[in-house]
Amino acid sequence: MNPHYFTLDREPALEFVKEQGAGTLVTARADGTIDATVMPIVFRGTT
């Protein structure tokens, strides 16, 4: 199953990650974005 991509603001993304808990990988990128990966979904938003 291919990942799904969503653009989220930082706060909703962080709230979602907190709700998901286990299985969530958050990567802060040098270009000022945050990737929150919840298999098989990838969220991309600005920090």
C-alpha positions in Angstrom: 0.0 0.0 0.0 1.4 3.3 -1.0 1.8 6.1 1.6 -0.8 8.9 1.6 0.4 12.5 1.8 -1.3 15.2 3.7 -0.2 18.8 4.4 -0.9 19.8 8.0 -0.1 22.7 10.2 2.3 21.9 13.0 -0.1 21.8 15.9 -2.8 19.5 14.3 0.1 17.2 13.2 1.5 17.0 16.7 -1.9 16.4 18.2 -2.5 13.6 15.7 0.9 12.1 16.6 0.2 12.2 20.3 -3.1 10.5 19.7 -1.5 7.7 17.6 1.4 7.1 19.9 3.1 3.8 19.0 3.8 3.3 15.3 4.5 7.0 14.8 7.8 8.3 13.5 8.4 12.0 13.5 11.3 13.5 11.5 12.3 17.2 11.8 13.9 18.3 8.5 16.5 21.0 7.9 14.2 22.8 5.5 11.8 23.6 8.4 9.2 20.9 7.8 8.1 18.0 9.9 7.4 14.5 8.6 5.1 12.4 10.8 4.9 8.9 9.5 2.0 6.7 10.7 2.2 3.6 8.7 1.1 3.6 6.0 0.4 7.3 6.1 2.9 10.1 5.8 2.1 13.6 6.9 4.1 16.6 5.8 3.6 20.0 7.4 5.5 23.1 8.2 7.0 23.6 11.7 
